[in-house]
Each structure stands twice: as C-alpha cells, then as structure tokens.
Amino acid sequence: MGAKFNGRELGSVKFTDNRAGNTVHIGPFLPDYATDGDVWFDSDTQNNAGKNILQNINVATIVGRTINIATNSEYKDILLVTRGLTLSSDADLSLTLNNDNSSYIDAQATATTEMFKFVLVKGGITTNKFTFRFEDTQDTQGFQFGVAEGVYRNTANLITPILRAGVWQQVQSPTSIQLKISAGGFASGSILVYGVN
C-alpha cells in the first residue's frame, strides 16, 4: 500500500513492530476483525487529535437533577468536557459510573459514594468548566480511574480550581456516567462527550 503526503508519494506503509497485525483500517466504526498491531483511523471530520465527538448534550433540556450519559465501548478512553455549565441554584455536583453509589476512593484514599464531588457550586454562574477523563475503559482486570480538571465559582464567590483523581473499585468497563446535582436544576451549558482512539 502506498501513501501520499501533500501530493508527494512517500512509498509503502511498513509495520516494524513484532505484533501480528499489519492492516490499516479507515472508517468511523471499530473494525470487525482487527488484530493486535493493526492501525485504525476514524474518518470523523470533527476528529481532534484522536478525539471523536460522540454526543453534544444541551443541559438546558435535562429534566431533573441527573444527566445520564451512555458510553461507547468501541473507544479506549472517554473524555467529557463541560462548557458554561450553569446551575439554577447553589448545589453540590458529583459524578458516578454505572449508577453505582458506593464503590469509590478519592485522592486521600477515603471511601466515597461518588468518583468526584464539587461542593457548593454557585448557581447562575456561566464560567464553570469541568473536564473528566477516563483512560483504558476497556480494561476488565484493574480498577477504573479518572481525572477531573477545571474551575468553578463556589457559593462564597471564590474561583475554585480543580485537579483531582478518583478510583472506581469495580473490575468492569463503565457503560454510563452520571452527573448529579444536590439541588435545583441544570440551567444552561453543554457537555461534549468524546471517544478517544
């Protein structure tokens, strides 16, 4: 197979690793018969450094205090990015996986009922931004972990930066992610859900 770059022939594609796979798959769907060592290019035009947008959720359309996000098992990593996440009133914001409310450890090695919790998020603020990253979600041998980054304004009107890790003590792949608030509702903003190759 030959390859071109800016119209110039580069020559054939060569696989130099010691794995069995030697096929390049191109297209939006996980190849049916991929072998370890194969390469998969997703043809999504919104692809951004391997991130493929799966959902763009308008949180103003959510009724209730929970946003339930289905994950896609075809991707190794999952990334959630919130933009302008505005709450109708002051509330705590938490994140769980697979509707599990009991199997988490926070960064201080303390058992918790959620993977992440941000206390006293001020309602009516449009500059809140959170990013949640879950890597190697297809692993069924080790615990799942995630990293939360971002910034929000708390009820004391202080800007609060976030960099936290959390562990889900389950040896299974997450099939859903829940964002929950303790009071009020979701007023505006969006959540971008990415699958990462």
C-alpha positions in Angstrom: 0.0 0.0 0.0 1.4 3.4 -1.0 1.0 6.7 0.9 1.0 10.3 -0.2 1.6 13.5 1.7 0.6 16.8 0.1 0.5 15.0 -3.3 4.0 13.5 -2.9 4.4 9.8 -3.0 6.0 8.6 0.3 6.2 4.9 -0.6 4.7 1.9 1.1 3.4 1.6 4.7 5.6 -0.8 6.7 4.8 -2.3 10.0 8.1 -2.7 12.0 6.7 -4.0 15.3 6.6 -7.7 16.3 2.8 -7.9 16.5 0.6 -9.9 14.2 -1.5 -7.0 12.8 -0.4 -5.3 9.6 -3.6 -3.7 8.3 -4.7 -0.1 8.2 -8.4 0.3 8.8 -10.1 3.6 7.8 -13.7 4.5 8.7 -15.9 5.6 11.6 -16.6 2.1 13.0 -14.4 -0.2 15.0 -13.1 -2.9 12.6 -14.8 -6.3 13.0 -11.6 -8.3 12.6 -8.8 -6.1 13.9 -5.7 -7.9 15.0 -3.2 -6.6 17.7 -0.9 -4.3 15.9 -3.4 -3.1 13.3 -4.0 0.7 12.9 -7.4 2.3 12.9 -8.1 5.8 11.6 -11.5 7.2 12.3 -12.7 9.3 9.4 -14.8 11.6 11.6 -14.2 15.2 10.3 -14.6 16.5 13.8 -11.7 14.3 14.9 -9.4 16.3 17.1 -6.1 14.6 18.0 -7.8 11.2 18.2 -10.9 12.6 20.0 -14.1 11.7 18.2 -17.2 13.6 19.3 -20.0 11.2 20.3 -22.5 13.5 21.8 -23.1 17.2 22.4 -25.6 17.5 25.2 -27.6 20.7 25.8 -28.0 20.6 29.6 -30.9 23.1 29.5 -33.1 20.2 28.1 -32.4 18.0 31.1 -35.3 17.5 33.4 -34.3 16.6 37.0 -31.0 16.6 38.8 -29.2 13.8 36.9 -27.6 13.7 33.5 -27.1 10.1 32.4 -24.5 9.7 29.6 -24.1 6.4 27.8 -20.5 5.5 27.0 -19.3 3.8 23.8 -17.3 0.6 24.3 -15.6 1.0 20.9 -13.2 3.6 22.3 -10.4 3.0 24.8 -10.7 6.3 26.6 -13.7 8.6 27.4 -13.5 12.4 27.8 -16.3 14.7 29.0 -15.9 18.5 28.6 -18.5 20.8 30.1 -18.9 24.3 28.7 -20.7 27.0 30.6 -22.4 24.5 33.0 -24.8 26.7 34.8 -27.0 25.5 37.8 -30.3 27.1 38.7 -29.3 27.3 42.4 -26.4 26.6 44.6 -25.6 22.8 44.8 -23.0 20.1 45.1 -22.1 18.5 41.7 -21.0 14.8 41.7 -20.1 12.2 39.2 -20.7 8.4 39.3 -20.2 5.5 37.0 -22.9 2.8 36.1 -25.3 4.3 38.7 -23.0 2.9 41.4 -23.3 5.0 44.7 -20.9 3.1 46.9 -17.6 1.9 45.3 -15.2 4.9 45.1 -11.9 6.0 46.7 -10.9 9.7 46.5 -7.4 11.1 46.2 -7.0 11.0 50.0 -7.7 7.2 50.0 -11.1 7.7 51.6 -14.1 5.7 50.7 -16.8 7.8 49.0 -20.2 7.5 47.3 -19.1 9.2 44.1 -15.9 9.4 42.0 -15.9 13.2 42.1 -17.7 15.8 44.2 -17.5 19.6 43.9 -19.2 21.2 46.9 -21.1 24.5 46.9 -21.1 25.3 43.2 -22.7 28.7 42.9 -25.9 28.8 40.9 -26.3 31.3 38.0 -22.6 31.3 37.0 -21.8 30.6 33.3 -18.0 30.4 33.6 -17.9 27.0 35.3 -15.8 24.5 33.2 -15.1 20.8 34.1 -13.2 18.1 32.2 -13.4 14.4 33.1 -11.0 11.9 31.6 -11.3 8.1 31.9 -8.5 6.1 30.4 -8.3 2.5 29.3 -12.0 1.9 30.0 -12.0 -1.5 28.2 -9.7 -3.0 30.9 -11.6 -5.6 32.9 -8.6 -6.6 35.1 -7.9 -3.4 37.0 -10.0 -0.8 38.8 -11.2 2.2 36.7 -9.8 5.6 37.5 -10.5 9.1 36.3 -9.1 12.6 36.5 -11.2 15.8 36.9 -9.8 19.2 35.9 -11.5 22.6 35.7 -12.7 25.7 37.5 -15.9 26.8 39.2 -17.1 29.7 41.4 -18.3 28.5 44.8 -21.1 29.9 47.0 -18.5 32.2 48.8 -17.9 33.7 45.3 -14.4 32.3 45.2 -12.9 30.9 42.0 -12.0 27.3 42.7 -9.5 25.4 40.5 -9.8 21.6 40.3 -7.3 18.8 39.7 -8.5 15.6 41.3 -8.2 11.8 40.8 -10.7 9.2 41.7 -11.0 5.4 41.6 -14.0 3.2 40.9 -13.4 -0.1 42.8 -15.1 -2.2 40.1 -13.3 -4.5 37.7 -15.6 -3.8 34.7 -16.0 -1.3 31.9 -18.2 1.7 32.6 -21.3 1.7 30.4 -22.7 5.0 31.7 -21.6 8.2 33.5 -23.9 10.3 35.8 -23.6 13.9 36.6 -25.8 14.8 39.6 -26.6 18.0 41.5 -28.0 18.1 45.0 -30.5 21.0 44.5 -32.2 22.9 41.7 -31.7 22.0 38.1 -29.4 22.4 35.1 -30.0 25.9 33.6 -27.7 26.1 30.6 -24.4 24.9 29.1 -23.3 21.9 27.2 -21.4 18.6 27.7 -19.2 17.3 24.9 -18.6 13.6 25.1 -15.6 12.2 23.2 -14.4 8.8 22.5 -10.6 8.6 22.2 -8.8 6.0 20.0 
